[in-house]
Amino acid sequence: MKNQSEKLRLIYVPFLIIALCIMIGYTYLNWLTMIYLQSFPIKEKIVNNIPPLIISYIAVLIWLRSRIKLLKIGTIGNLNLRITYSFIAAFAITAPTIIAQNYMVTATGKLTELDNIEQIDGHVATKYYRLKNYYVDKNDFQTYTTTEVTGKHSEYLNIYVFIVCPLLPSKPAFYEETDKGIGHYLPLLVIDGKPYRNLEPSAIPTEKILSLTKLSSYAAFQLYGEIAKNGAILLTTKHFIPVTKDSVTKERTFLPDTLKSWLGYKYTDCISNRISNQEQEKLIKTFRSDCKKNFELKDISRFVYLKRMGISDEIEDYQNAICNSPLIQSSKIVLLPINEPFESRNGNMFSWIFISFGIGALLWLLMILLPDLKNENLPKQNVKKHGNNQE
């Protein structure tokens, strides 16, 4: 019994103190620098995961490694048990600390009420928003596709399709007119940057066309004004000049960069990385097409609140999709629609902080109770004094 109490005093209690100090201390430091002061533009994934792992292992090496040497453990084959004990102790501290960071980000996120999305720049950036008035312009969605090789032997290929669409203060008035059949019947034709009214694409020889891009009525209206209420077709040609003289002056109602907020949606799939590149390209193209069809059928007009994306790998992918739009030349705000009560945003994360810490603490307790102390016959003061020098 004396032996067990000595192990608790010399090894287990210091482990608990180190673990609690790291969990509380790093969580507060993370909140202060990254959320409250916003001092460093670092990706959330890195801040929440990498430092806890490094700090935990360094703390174990500095304050716990010498105490692990008090246990009668050596090696099993090529496995050094002392190193194993150190890794497990560091992991037992790291796991709840990482969960605490993710909980802290969501728990401290403020919900800002806005009349419409144009007010978002007039407030300090927060994690969550609720809008009273808005319109999701589903016609102008943009996509970006990327892949990632995963698996122990690189046997999987993950496919990610990111879709964004503009979030507007209200439904544009010209949409109402277009819905009623008011306005020009033909879309505006833009040939090599010059707009032509009442000119059909069929008037241009196919062999002269290098590229063709269709714009929705909203996108065309923002770029070319009233003459493009029914959309536009952008053509790049081999120096083709139309016979018609019915060209118009390009009118822009506002600069494209004023469109600042976009809703983001993500689709994922996994295929084999063992198949040929041709088969992979075919499956990726099919999946991308299915995602677009799914998005077109999805009702995205209703959501409870919006989550603003922070610095991350995913926001870069969303912004790559945004940059495909003719309405914008730089990255803007990406908001994810959430369809659940705001109070449910944390899920069971808070409980899992204690569950993971309890599992790690119990595992560490069993690990130190099994072996004996090398200095079990020495007085307590001698164990403390000579513990660091014994092997």
N, C-alpha and C positions, 0 to 999 in steps of 0.2 A: 504493500500500500504506500509505503514511504517512497518507493521507487516511482510509482505512478504519479504521486503528487509532485515530485521533483520535476518530472517531465512536463507536467502541466504548467508549473511555475516557470521553468527555464525555456520551454519551447512553444507550448500552445498559447499561453497568454500573450507573449510577444507577437506571435502570428496574428492574433485577433486585433491587437493594438495597431500593428502595421496595416492590416487590411482596412480597418475603419478609418484610419488617418488618410490613406490613399483615396478611398471611396469618397469621403466627405471633402477632403482638400482639393482633389482634382476636379470634382464636380463643381465646386464653388469657383475655382480658377477658370474653368471652361465657361461657366455662365458669365463671369465678370468680363473676360477678355473677348469672347466670341459673340455673345448675345447682347450683353448690356453695353459694352464699349465698342463692340464690333471693330476691334483693333487690327485683326489680320484676315485678309481674304483667302482663307484656307478651306478646302473642301471638308464638309461635315464628316464624311466617311473617314477621312484621315484623322481629324481631331478627336473623334469619338472612339476610335479603335486602336490606332498605333501608339500614342503616348501612354495609355493605361498599361499596355503590354510591356513597354520598355521600362516605365517607372516601377512596375511591380517586380520585374525580374532584378532590376538594380537594387531595389530595397531588400529583396531576399538575399542577394549576394552580400550586401553590407551588414545587415542586422540579423539575419537568420541562418546564414550558412555556417558560421562558427558554432551555433547551437545545435545544428544538425549533426555536427561532428561528435557531439556527446553521445549519440546513439550508436549501439553496436551493430552497424551495418557496413557492408563492404561492397563486393561485386558478385554478380551472378552471371557467369560466362563473361561476355564482353560488356555487360550492363553495369555501369557504375551507379549504385543505389543512391549515393549522396547527390549526384547530379540529378537523378530522377526525382528525388525528394524536393530538390530546389525548383525544378520545372513544375511539379504538381502544386507546390505552394504558390508559385507565381501565377499559375493558371487559376487557382482557387480565388485569388485576389482580383485577377483581370476580368473574369467573367461577370461578376456582379457590378464591377466598375463600369464596364462597357454598357450594360443594360441601364445603369443609372444615368449615363450620358444621354442615351436615346430617350429615356423618360423625362429627363430635365428639359430637353429641347421642346418636347410637346407640352409638358406641364406648364412651362413658363411662357409659352407662346400666347400672345395677346390677340383677342378677337376684335377687329376694328369694323365698326358699322359705317357703310358708305351709302350715300344716296344713289350714286352711279360710279362707274369705273374711272371716270375722268378725275375723280377726287383722290385717287390713289397716290398721286405725287404730292398732294397737299398735306399728307400725314407722314409721320415717322414710319419707316418700313416695319411691319409686324409680320407674324407668322401666318395669321388667319384673317380672312375678310368675309363679311356678309353684305350682299348687295340688295338694295330695295328695288332698283330698276336696272335692267340690263337686256341686251339682245345678243345671242350667240349667232354669229354669221357663219353658218354651217357650209355655205356655198364656197367659201374661200379657204378651205382647209388645205394644209400643206403637209407633206410627209417626208420622213427621213428614215432610212433603213441602215442598220449596222449589224455586224455579227461578232461573235466571240467564241473562240475555241475553249472548251472546258473538258473536265474529266481527267482522271489520273494518268491516262495514256492518250490524252487529246482525242478521245473517241467521239466527242459530241460537238456539235456546232449550234450555238444558241443564236436565234434570230430575234432582233428587236426592231419593231416598227413604231416610230414616234409620229403622232399626228397632232397638229396644232390648228386652231381656228381663231379668228379675231373675236374679242369680247368687246361689244359696243355699248354705249350708254342707253341706246334705245333703237328700235327698228327704224332705219332710214326712211324718210318720206318717199323717196323715189321707188322704194320697194313696193309701197302701197300702190303707186301708179302702175308699176310693171305688172303687179298681180291683177290689175283691172284691165290690162291690155293697152294702156296709154303709152305713147311714145313711139319711137322708130321701131319698125319691125325687124330690120336687119341689124346684126351687131356691127359695131364700128370696126373697120378694117384698117390696121396699122401696118404699112409696108415700109420696112427699113427705117422705122422710127417716125414716119409721116402718116397722120391719120387721113382716111378717105371715107366720106359719107356715101351711103347707098351703093357700095361696090361689093359684089359677091366674090368670095374666094375662088369660085369656079372660073372667074375671068382671068386668073393667073395660071399660066402653064405649069403643070406639075414639075417638070424638069427644072424650072427656075426657082423652086422653093427649097431653101436649105433647112429651115426649121419653122415650126408652127406652135404657138402657145395660145391657149384659150384663157380668157379672163372672165370671171363672173361679173354680174352687173355691178356689184359693190366695188370690186377692185377696179373695174374699168371706169366707173363713175368718179372714184377718187383721183384717178390718174388723168382722165380726159374730160371730165365734166358732164354736162347735160347730154352731149351728143353720144355718150356711151352708156345710156341707161339700160340698154339691152345686152350689155357685155361687149367684149372686144376680142378680136383675133389678131395676134401679133405675128407677122411674117418676116422672116429674113430671107432675102432673095439674092440671086446672082445679078445684081445691078438691074433689076426689072423696074421699068417706069411705066405706070398705068397710062392709058390713053386719056382717061377721064381727067377733067380739070377740077372735079368736085372735091378738092382737098380742103381740109379745115385746119384752123389753128389749134394747136394742142392747148387744152385748158386743164389746169390742176386746181381742185378746190382747196386742197391743203397739202403740205409736204408729207410724203409717205412716212417719214420718221415719227409723225405725231401719233401713229397707231402704236400704242405701248403695251397693251395687255392681251395675252393669248391664253386660251384654255388648252391644256395638254392631256393627251391620252396615250397610253402605252399598251402595245400588244407584244406577246412573246411566244416563241415556239422553239422546239429543239429537234434537230435532225441528226442523222449520223454523219460524222466527219470522215467516214471510211469510203463513202461513195465518190464518184468522179465529180470534177468541178462542174461539168455540164449538168449533171443531175442535181447538184446543189443549187446552181443558178435557177434551174427550172422550179425547184421546190420553194426557193426564196421568192421568186416572181409570183408563184401561185399564192403563197402566204400573204404577200403584200397586197395582192388583188383582193383576197378574202377579207383582209383588215379594212380596206377601203369600203367594201360593200357593207361590212358590219357597221362601220362608222356612219355610213349614209343612212342606214336603217335605224340607228340608235337615236333615242330621244335624249338629247343633251341640253334641252332647254330648261331643265329643272335640277337644282342642287340645293343642299342645305347651306353649305358655306364653302369657301375656297381656301386652299393651302398654298402659300407662296413658296416656291422652290428656292432653296438656298444654293450655295456654291457646291456643285456636285458634278459627277460624270454625266448624269442623266440630263441636267439642265443644258449642258453643252450639246447634247444630241437634240433636245427640243429646239435650241437656238439655231442649230444647223437646218432644221426644218423651217423655222421662221424665215431664215435668210433666203429661202427659195421663193418667197413671196415678192412680187413686184411692188408691194406696198411698203416695203421696209428695207433698209440697207444695214441695219445693225441689230444686235441682240437686245431683246426687251424683256419685260416681266412675264414669267410663265406661272400660271395658276392651275392647280389641280382641283377639279370638282369633287367634293365629298358629299356622299348621300347618306349620312348618319348623324345622329345628334352630336353637337359639339362636345358634350360632356363625355362621350364615349371615345374620344380621340386617343386616350392612353391605353385602352384595352386593359389587359392584365399585367402591364409592364411593371407597375409598382410592386405587385405581389411577387413577380419573378425576381426582383432585386433580392428579396429576402430568401426566396426559395433557393436561388443559385448560391447565395452566400451560405445558407444553411447546409446545402449539400457539400460545398467545398470545405466548410469548417468541420463537418462530421467526418469526411474522408480524411482530412489532415489529422484529426483526433485519433482515428483508428490506426493511421500509419505510425504515429509516434507512440501509441500504447503497446504495439506488438513487440518491437525490439526493446532490449534492456539498455540502461545507461552504463557507460563505461566506468563511471565513478560512483556507482550506487552505494558503495560503502564509506565514501568520504562525507564529512560534514557539509552542510549547505554552503557555508562560506568558502570551503575549499573548491567545491564544484564551480562556484562563480569565479573564483580567482584563477583556476587553472584550466577551465573549460576550453579556452581558445587554443591551448597548446597541445591538446591531446588528439591522437589520431585513432 
